[in-house]
Amino acid sequence: MEAPRLAHAMSSPTSPCEEVIKNLSLEAIQLCDRDGNKSQDSGIAEMEELPVPHNIKISNITCDSFKISWDMDSKSKDRITHYFIDLNKKENKNSNKFKHKDVPTKLVAKAVPLPMTVRGHWFLSPRTEYTVAVQTASKQVDGDYVVSEWSEIIEFCTADYSKVHLTQLLEKAEVIAGRMLKLSVFYRNQHKEYFDYIREHHGNAMQPSVKDNSGSHGSPISGKLEGIFFSCNTEFNTGKPPQDSPYGRYRCEIAAEKLFNPNTNLYFGDFYCMYTAYHYVILVIAPVGSPGDEFCKQRLPQLNIKDNKFLTCDEEDGVMVYHHAQDVILEVIYTDPVDLSLGTVAEITGHQLMSLSTANAKKDPSCKTCNISVGR
């Protein structure tokens, strides 16, 4: 039987002493720093007899939970009534800048059989490095605690969004996708130097590259999936691609059927915004049986190419017809190399709008439209 979810403390520690920490469901407690220093008036006394946790093991890691277990000496083991767990986001230059200053780090649980499950979207974020240390404690009749020394500090990293979480994102994206408009081409905007390099060094074939870290923090494709970004949105009044671009003044246009057809699979990859009124949806097109297809099949919700809210491919009177959602900006990743000879490369007449670039863009963690109820 799974251990109960840990109650979490409602105030951050202060140094050298820490403030009273309230257990939501049980009682008020006080905690000390990891080094075991305790103030004389803290209400916590040290007793060597309590065993110190060691050989800590972290397992069953998801984007918002993990299991923790450890070994203990048998001496005084029966006196343990509670576990104190100090969970902290590991400090580094890439730490989540959206973390609220008052996010609690101390967790309190009654002593239960190990391993114990730690779960809670209010303090765990996906794909984030954490440190954890543990104390054993014995609650006294006067309400104070006797505690062990802190264990060693262990590091671990939470997982990406699962298919379940991505399906929640997918359902949110479907709500705002809007009506479908016709399209005829996929296009990729770049600088002239990019296309010159492709011709000279890659035999005219655009090569997949690893996706950057734009979008949802827990996206399983960021930093892992290799592909080539294309756009497919059209202007409402012309039915053609917009002439402006944030990525360069040269554009490769390829007929839609060359990249998207019954021999390809379509996957939902992400849904996000960047503190703006408009939202982005990332879709992945992968040739059936390709390495990209196998990668996505394990991690992403698959869409019916003929019937979905974002990008469709269907046959009408013997001709392939394509539609895209009007009210979201689609970013399409194609997972195989693409030869420039499949389309045309020409200079666009519009402006280069750098403000629209999504390169390494950070998702707005407060947007109710495109966030789900797990850590950001």
C-alpha positions as CSV (number, residue, x, y, z in Angstrom):
1,M,0.0,0.0,0.0
2,E,1.4,3.4,-1.0
3,A,2.5,5.7,1.8
4,P,0.4,8.8,2.4
5,R,1.3,12.0,0.7
6,L,3.5,14.2,2.8
7,A,2.1,17.3,4.4
8,H,4.3,20.3,3.5
9,A,5.4,23.2,5.7
10,M,4.0,26.6,5.0
11,S,7.0,28.9,5.7
12,S,10.5,29.0,4.4
13,P,13.4,28.4,6.8
14,T,15.4,31.4,8.1
15,S,18.9,31.2,9.3
16,P,20.3,30.4,11.9
17,C,16.9,29.6,13.4
18,E,13.8,28.6,11.6
19,E,10.2,29.8,12.0
20,V,7.4,27.7,13.2
21,I,6.3,25.4,10.4
22,K,2.7,24.3,10.3
23,N,1.6,20.9,9.2
24,L,-1.6,21.4,7.2
25,S,-3.3,18.4,8.7
26,L,-1.6,17.7,12.0
27,E,0.4,20.1,14.2
28,A,2.9,22.9,14.4
29,I,6.5,21.9,14.3
30,Q,9.9,23.6,14.2
31,L,12.8,22.5,12.0
32,C,16.5,23.1,12.1
33,D,19.1,23.7,9.4
34,R,20.6,20.7,7.6
35,D,23.9,21.0,9.6
36,G,22.0,20.0,12.7
37,N,22.4,23.4,14.5
38,K,19.5,24.1,16.8
39,S,18.7,27.2,18.8
40,Q,18.2,26.7,22.5
41,D,14.6,28.0,22.4
42,S,13.6,26.1,19.3
43,G,11.7,23.4,21.1
44,I,13.8,20.7,19.5
45,A,16.4,18.8,21.4
46,E,19.1,16.5,20.0
47,M,19.2,12.8,21.1
48,E,22.0,10.7,19.7
49,E,19.9,7.5,20.1
50,L,17.7,8.3,17.1
51,P,19.1,6.7,14.0
52,V,20.4,8.9,11.2
53,P,19.1,8.0,7.7
54,H,21.8,6.8,5.3
55,N,22.0,5.2,1.9
56,I,19.1,7.2,0.7
57,K,17.5,5.9,-2.5
58,I,15.2,7.9,-4.9
59,S,13.0,5.9,-7.3
60,N,9.8,6.0,-9.3
61,I,10.5,9.6,-10.4
62,T,7.8,11.4,-12.3
63,C,7.4,15.1,-13.2
64,D,5.7,15.8,-9.9
65,S,6.5,12.9,-7.5
66,F,9.1,10.5,-6.4
67,K,9.6,7.7,-3.9
68,I,12.2,7.9,-1.2
69,S,13.7,5.2,1.1
70,W,16.8,4.8,3.3
71,D,18.5,2.5,5.7
72,M,18.7,3.0,9.5
73,D,20.3,1.4,12.5
74,S,17.9,-0.6,14.4
75,K,18.7,1.0,17.8
76,S,15.9,3.2,19.0
77,K,14.1,2.7,15.7
78,D,10.8,2.1,17.5
79,R,10.9,5.6,19.0
80,I,10.6,7.3,15.5
81,T,7.3,9.0,15.1
82,H,8.0,11.4,12.2
83,Y,10.3,12.0,9.2
84,F,11.5,15.5,8.4
85,I,12.5,15.9,4.7
86,D,14.3,18.9,3.4
87,L,13.6,19.3,-0.3
88,N,15.3,22.1,-2.2
89,K,15.6,23.2,-5.9
90,K,19.3,22.8,-6.8
91,E,20.8,26.3,-7.3
92,N,22.3,26.8,-10.7
93,K,22.4,29.4,-13.4
94,N,19.4,27.8,-15.2
95,S,17.2,27.7,-12.2
96,N,13.5,28.4,-12.8
97,K,13.3,32.2,-12.4
98,F,9.6,32.0,-11.9
99,K,9.9,30.2,-8.5
100,H,8.1,32.1,-5.8
101,K,10.4,33.3,-3.0
102,D,8.2,31.7,-0.3
103,V,8.0,28.2,-1.8
104,P,8.4,25.9,1.3
105,T,11.1,23.2,1.4
106,K,10.4,21.4,4.6
107,L,8.1,18.3,4.4
108,V,6.8,16.5,7.4
109,A,5.3,13.0,7.5
110,K,4.4,10.5,10.2
111,A,6.7,7.5,10.2
112,V,5.3,5.0,7.7
113,P,6.8,2.0,6.0
114,L,9.4,2.9,3.3
115,P,9.6,3.7,0.5
116,M,7.5,6.8,1.0
117,T,5.8,8.7,-1.9
118,V,6.4,12.4,-2.1
119,R,3.9,14.0,-4.3
120,G,2.6,17.5,-4.8
121,H,2.5,19.9,-7.7
122,W,2.9,22.9,-5.3
123,F,6.6,22.2,-4.7
124,L,7.8,19.9,-7.5
125,S,8.4,21.0,-11.1
126,P,9.2,18.7,-14.1
127,R,12.7,18.4,-15.4
128,T,14.2,20.1,-12.4
129,E,17.2,19.2,-10.2
130,Y,16.6,18.9,-6.5
131,T,18.5,18.1,-3.4
132,V,17.0,16.2,-0.5
133,A,18.1,15.3,3.1
134,V,16.2,13.5,5.8
135,Q,16.0,13.5,9.7
136,T,14.2,11.1,11.9
137,A,12.2,12.6,14.8
138,S,10.4,11.5,17.9
139,K,7.4,13.6,19.1
140,Q,7.4,14.1,22.9
141,V,4.4,14.4,25.2
142,D,4.8,18.1,25.4
143,G,4.7,18.5,21.6
144,D,8.4,19.1,21.1
145,Y,10.5,16.8,18.9
146,V,13.8,15.0,19.5
147,V,15.6,14.7,16.2
148,S,18.5,12.9,14.6
149,E,21.2,14.6,12.7
150,W,20.5,15.3,9.0
151,S,21.4,12.6,6.5
152,E,23.7,13.1,3.6
153,I,22.4,15.3,0.8
154,I,21.2,13.5,-2.3
155,E,20.6,15.0,-5.7
156,F,18.0,13.9,-8.3
157,C,16.1,15.3,-11.3
158,T,12.4,15.1,-11.9
159,A,11.1,13.7,-15.1
160,D,9.4,15.2,-18.2
161,Y,5.7,15.4,-18.7
162,S,4.1,12.0,-19.4
163,K,1.6,11.3,-22.1
164,V,-1.1,11.9,-19.5
165,H,0.1,15.4,-18.8
166,L,0.5,16.1,-22.5
167,T,-3.0,14.9,-23.2
168,Q,-4.2,17.5,-20.6
169,L,-2.3,20.2,-22.6
170,L,-3.7,18.9,-25.8
171,E,-7.3,19.2,-24.5
172,K,-6.6,22.8,-23.4
173,A,-5.2,23.6,-26.9
174,E,-8.2,22.1,-28.6
175,V,-10.5,24.6,-26.8
176,I,-8.9,27.6,-28.5
177,A,-7.8,26.2,-31.8
178,G,-10.6,27.9,-33.8
179,R,-11.9,27.1,-37.2
180,M,-9.8,25.4,-39.9
181,L,-8.3,27.3,-42.9
182,K,-6.8,25.8,-46.0
183,L,-3.1,25.7,-46.6
184,S,-0.9,24.5,-49.5
185,V,2.7,24.7,-48.3
186,F,5.0,24.3,-45.4
187,Y,7.7,27.0,-45.1
188,R,10.9,27.6,-43.3
189,N,12.4,31.0,-42.8
190,Q,16.2,31.5,-42.4
191,H,19.0,33.8,-43.4
192,K,20.6,33.4,-46.9
193,E,23.8,32.1,-45.2
194,Y,21.9,29.1,-43.8
195,F,20.7,27.9,-47.2
196,D,24.1,28.6,-48.7
197,Y,25.6,26.4,-46.0
198,I,23.1,23.6,-46.6
199,R,24.0,23.5,-50.3
200,E,27.7,23.6,-49.7
201,H,28.1,21.3,-46.8
202,H,25.0,19.0,-46.7
203,G,24.4,18.1,-50.3
204,N,21.3,20.4,-50.5
205,A,19.5,18.6,-47.6
206,M,18.4,20.5,-44.5
207,Q,19.4,18.4,-41.5
208,P,17.4,17.8,-38.3
209,S,18.8,19.5,-35.1
210,V,18.0,19.1,-31.5
211,K,15.0,21.2,-30.4
212,D,15.7,24.1,-28.1
213,N,14.2,24.6,-24.6
214,S,11.3,26.9,-25.7
215,G,7.8,26.1,-24.5
216,S,6.7,24.1,-21.5
217,H,9.3,23.3,-18.9
218,G,8.3,19.7,-18.8
219,S,8.1,19.1,-22.5
220,P,9.7,15.7,-23.4
221,I,10.9,16.9,-26.8
222,S,12.9,19.9,-25.6
223,G,16.6,19.2,-25.8
224,K,15.9,15.7,-27.1
225,L,13.9,15.4,-30.3
226,E,15.8,16.1,-33.5
227,G,13.9,17.8,-36.3
228,I,13.5,20.7,-38.7
229,F,11.1,23.5,-37.9
230,F,8.5,24.5,-40.4
231,S,5.5,26.9,-40.3
232,C,2.2,26.4,-42.0
233,N,0.0,29.3,-40.9
234,T,-1.6,31.4,-43.5
235,E,-3.0,35.0,-43.7
236,F,-6.7,35.0,-43.3
237,N,-7.3,37.4,-46.3
238,T,-4.9,35.8,-48.8
239,G,-4.7,32.1,-47.8
240,K,-0.9,32.4,-48.3
241,P,2.0,32.4,-45.8
242,P,2.6,35.8,-44.2
243,Q,5.4,37.9,-45.8
244,D,6.9,38.8,-42.4
245,S,9.3,36.6,-40.5
246,P,11.3,36.6,-37.2
247,Y,13.9,34.1,-38.5
248,G,15.4,35.5,-41.7
249,R,14.5,37.1,-45.0
250,Y,14.8,33.9,-47.1
251,R,12.1,31.2,-47.2
252,C,12.0,27.6,-48.3
253,E,8.5,26.7,-49.4
254,I,7.5,23.0,-49.9
255,A,4.2,21.6,-51.1
256,A,2.3,20.2,-48.1
257,E,1.9,16.7,-49.6
258,K,5.7,16.4,-49.8
259,L,6.0,16.4,-46.0
260,F,2.6,15.5,-44.7
261,N,0.7,12.5,-46.1
262,P,-0.7,9.0,-45.2
263,N,2.9,7.8,-44.9
264,T,3.6,10.1,-42.0
265,N,2.4,10.2,-38.4
266,L,1.3,13.3,-36.6
267,Y,1.9,14.0,-32.9
268,F,1.0,16.7,-30.4
269,G,4.2,18.1,-28.8
270,D,3.4,21.2,-26.7
271,F,1.1,24.2,-26.0
272,Y,2.4,27.5,-24.7
273,C,2.4,31.3,-24.7
274,M,5.1,33.9,-24.0
275,Y,3.2,36.5,-22.0
276,T,1.1,37.3,-25.1
277,A,-2.5,37.0,-26.2
278,Y,-1.6,34.4,-28.9
279,H,-0.7,30.8,-28.3
280,Y,1.7,28.3,-29.9
281,V,1.1,24.6,-30.6
282,I,4.0,22.4,-31.5
283,L,3.2,19.4,-33.8
284,V,5.6,16.7,-34.9
285,I,5.4,15.1,-38.4
286,A,7.4,11.8,-38.6
287,P,7.7,9.4,-41.5
288,V,6.2,6.1,-40.4
289,G,8.8,3.8,-38.8
290,S,11.5,6.5,-38.8
291,P,13.7,7.1,-35.6
292,G,11.7,10.3,-35.0
293,D,8.4,8.3,-35.2
294,E,9.7,5.7,-32.7
295,F,10.8,8.6,-30.3
296,C,7.4,10.2,-30.5
297,K,5.4,7.0,-30.2
298,Q,6.8,6.5,-26.7
299,R,6.3,10.0,-25.5
300,L,3.7,12.0,-27.3
301,P,-0.1,11.8,-28.0
302,Q,-0.7,10.7,-31.6
303,L,-3.2,12.6,-33.7
304,N,-5.5,11.3,-36.5
305,I,-4.1,13.1,-39.6
306,K,-7.6,13.3,-41.0
307,D,-9.4,14.4,-37.9
308,N,-7.9,16.7,-35.3
309,K,-8.2,20.4,-34.3
310,F,-4.8,21.6,-35.6
311,L,-3.5,20.2,-38.9
312,T,-5.3,17.8,-41.2
313,C,-4.6,15.9,-44.4
314,D,-7.5,14.3,-46.3
315,E,-8.4,13.4,-49.8
316,E,-11.2,15.1,-51.6
317,D,-12.1,14.1,-55.2
318,G,-8.7,12.4,-55.6
319,V,-6.7,15.4,-54.4
320,M,-5.0,15.9,-51.0
321,V,-6.5,18.8,-49.1
322,Y,-4.8,20.5,-46.1
323,H,-6.2,22.6,-43.2
324,H,-4.7,24.3,-40.2
325,A,-6.2,25.9,-37.1
326,Q,-6.8,29.6,-37.3
327,D,-6.5,30.7,-33.7
328,V,-3.1,29.2,-32.7
329,I,0.3,29.6,-34.3
330,L,1.5,26.2,-35.4
331,E,5.2,25.2,-35.2
332,V,5.7,21.9,-37.1
333,I,8.8,19.8,-36.6
334,Y,9.7,17.3,-39.4
335,T,12.0,14.6,-38.1
336,D,13.9,13.6,-41.3
337,P,16.3,15.5,-43.6
338,V,14.5,17.6,-46.2
339,D,16.1,18.3,-49.6
340,L,15.8,21.8,-50.9
341,S,15.0,20.5,-54.3
342,L,11.5,19.5,-53.0
343,G,10.6,23.2,-53.0
344,T,11.8,26.7,-53.7
345,V,14.0,29.2,-51.9
346,A,13.3,32.9,-52.4
347,E,13.6,36.2,-50.5
348,I,10.5,37.4,-48.8
349,T,9.2,41.0,-49.2
350,G,8.1,41.6,-45.6
351,H,9.9,42.6,-42.4
352,Q,12.0,40.5,-40.1
353,L,10.0,40.7,-36.8
354,M,12.5,39.5,-34.2
355,S,9.9,40.0,-31.4
356,L,8.0,37.0,-32.7
357,S,11.0,34.6,-32.3
358,T,10.3,31.6,-30.1
359,A,14.0,30.5,-29.8
360,N,14.4,29.3,-26.2
361,A,11.3,31.3,-25.3
362,K,10.0,30.8,-21.7
363,K,6.4,29.8,-21.1
364,D,4.2,32.1,-19.0
365,P,3.7,29.9,-15.9
366,S,0.7,32.0,-14.8
367,C,-1.4,31.6,-18.0
368,K,-4.6,29.7,-17.1
369,T,-5.2,28.9,-20.8
370,C,-2.0,26.9,-21.5
371,N,-0.9,25.5,-18.1
372,I,-1.9,22.3,-16.4
373,S,-2.0,21.4,-12.7
374,V,1.5,20.1,-12.3
375,G,4.8,21.9,-11.6
376,R,5.7,24.5,-14.2
